[in-house]
Amino acid sequence: MVAALHWLALPAAVACWSCQSRPALDFGAGLDVPYVQTSPSVVHAMLELAHVRPGETVIDLGCGDGRIVIAAAKDFHAHGIGYDLDPLRISEARANAAAAGVSSQTEFIQQDLFQAPIWKADVVSVFLLPPVMDRLLPRLRSELSPGTRIVSHSFLFHAWPPDKAIHPEGRTLYLWTMPAGGK
Ligand SMILES: C[S@@+](CC[C@H](N)C(=O)[O-])C[C@H]1O[C@@H](n2cnc3c(N)ncnc32)[C@H](O)[C@@H]1O
């Protein structure tokens, strides 16, 4: 039941945001997006879609319990950094990384995703709402290096069509690659 409510939360939030008045959404504690987990197999599909390679840095903006960052470290031998504003999520993520044996390859930092340093990323993963994606886009464009991949669970940028979309388990994942010489 709780899981079902979680899966309904993001579409409901999108529907709310899409209505004419576009009210500011309040998910509590300053969050711009509610906590909804990506399923483990979809996490893997995201990391495969982004072609994560050993030694690369994967940054998850709004990392929840750390599952994307932990899978990137454990299964793709990447270095992972997760940012989340919710301190409970950061505690969970650190405990989950320790249980998975990847504490030394991962960092979890309590920070607003709009302030988080992203320049190190080879891959940025997001599961965020459309208005948050659109607010983030100027930073991604100005701070990420050419060749950096962005992988998104479910949601698009209004002003930048994806290079690729796939549909694992009835979800939609999108991929963008930062182009060389200006975006
Ligand atoms: C939809 S969940 C995604 C969790 C995880 N990335 C996953 O795919 O399983 C979004 C996450 O973003 C976090 N969040 C919301 N607003 C944020 C903000 N302004 N800065 C950092 N994290 C935020 C929430 O606490 C939540 O954990």
The ligand as an SDF file (V2000), in Angstrom:
LIG
                    3D

 27 29  0  0  0  0  0  0  0  0999 V2000
   12.1110   10.8910   -6.5100 C   0  0  0  0  0  0  0  0  0  0  0  0
   13.2820   10.7530   -5.1760 S   0  0  0  0  0  0  0  0  0  0  0  0
   14.6140    9.8960   -6.0260 C   0  0  0  0  0  0  0  0  0  0  0  0
   15.4810    9.0800   -5.0960 C   0  0  0  0  0  0  0  0  0  0  0  0
   16.5880    8.2850   -5.7950 C   0  0  0  0  0  0  0  0  0  0  0  0
   17.3750    9.1320   -6.6790 N   0  0  0  0  0  0  0  0  0  0  0  0
   15.9930    7.1540   -6.5800 C   0  0  0  0  0  0  0  0  0  0  0  0
   15.8880    7.2980   -7.8160 O   0  0  0  0  0  0  0  0  0  0  0  0
   15.6390    6.1230   -5.9650 O   0  0  0  0  0  0  0  0  0  0  0  0
   13.8660   12.4600   -5.0840 C   0  0  0  0  0  0  0  0  0  0  0  0
   14.8050   12.7340   -3.9470 C   0  0  0  0  0  0  0  0  0  0  0  0
   15.1890   14.1050   -4.0510 O   0  0  0  0  0  0  0  0  0  0  0  0
   15.3260   14.6320   -2.7410 C   0  0  0  0  0  0  0  0  0  0  0  0
   15.1820   16.0980   -2.8620 N   0  0  0  0  0  0  0  0  0  0  0  0
   14.0740   16.8030   -3.0860 C   0  0  0  0  0  0  0  0  0  0  0  0
   14.3460   18.1110   -3.1940 N   0  0  0  0  0  0  0  0  0  0  0  0
   15.6920   18.2330   -3.0510 C   0  0  0  0  0  0  0  0  0  0  0  0
   16.5970   19.3280   -3.0880 C   0  0  0  0  0  0  0  0  0  0  0  0
   16.1860   20.5930   -3.3040 N   0  0  0  0  0  0  0  0  0  0  0  0
   17.9080   19.0880   -2.9140 N   0  0  0  0  0  0  0  0  0  0  0  0
   18.3600   17.8180   -2.6880 C   0  0  0  0  0  0  0  0  0  0  0  0
   17.5430   16.7450   -2.6370 N   0  0  0  0  0  0  0  0  0  0  0  0
   16.2200   16.9400   -2.8240 C   0  0  0  0  0  0  0  0  0  0  0  0
   14.2420   13.9450   -1.9360 C   0  0  0  0  0  0  0  0  0  0  0  0
   14.5460   13.9520   -0.5340 O   0  0  0  0  0  0  0  0  0  0  0  0
   14.2580   12.5390   -2.5510 C   0  0  0  0  0  0  0  0  0  0  0  0
   15.1100   11.6880   -1.8240 O   0  0  0  0  0  0  0  0  0  0  0  0
  1  2  1  0
  2  3  1  0
  2 10  1  0
  3  4  1  0
  4  5  1  0
  5  6  1  0
  5  7  1  0
  7  8  2  0
  7  9  1  0
 10 11  1  0
 11 12  1  0
 11 26  1  0
 12 13  1  0
 13 14  1  0
 13 24  1  0
 14 15  1  0
 14 23  1  0
 15 16  2  0
 16 17  1  0
 17 18  1  0
 17 23  2  0
 18 19  1  0
 18 20  2  0
 20 21  1  0
 21 22  2  0
 22 23  1  0
 24 25  1  0
 24 26  1  0
 26 27  1  0
M  CHG  2   2   1   9  -1
M  END
$$$$
